[in-house]
Amino acid sequence: MPILILAALLVQTRRQSVTVDDVTVPQVFTIPFADSWAITSGVRVQLVGRLDGEANVSINDGITLDVRGDIDLVQYGDLFVSEALVIRYQPRSVRSGRLTVHYRVYWQTGGLARARGSH
């Protein structure tokens, strides 16, 4: 009697980056997921830069980070129901600086494998 085994594989994208062009202006980055059939399970976001002032960075409206000064911050988050990664940058009192957002998305793919059962 054949036995069906459902296997899930955790896969990640390569690291990608977006740069906040003008740190004094609010910006939104929407990154759609390439594999719409896969189940997105998480994201790793790293903020790197320097801000003269304070700003908020939110990830899919679920995680909000307050940043200022020298920045090298890593945040992990769940994205189980999202179809895209949305990063919102909102300056509060920023006069100058630079900010780069590196991100890596993780997802699960389902695979069906057959295994032969013993009698």
Summary of the structure (lengths in Angstrom):
residues: 119
radius of gyration: 19.0
end to end distance: 7.6
largest distance: 73.5
contacts: 327
relative contact order: 0.41
helix: 0%
strand: 73%
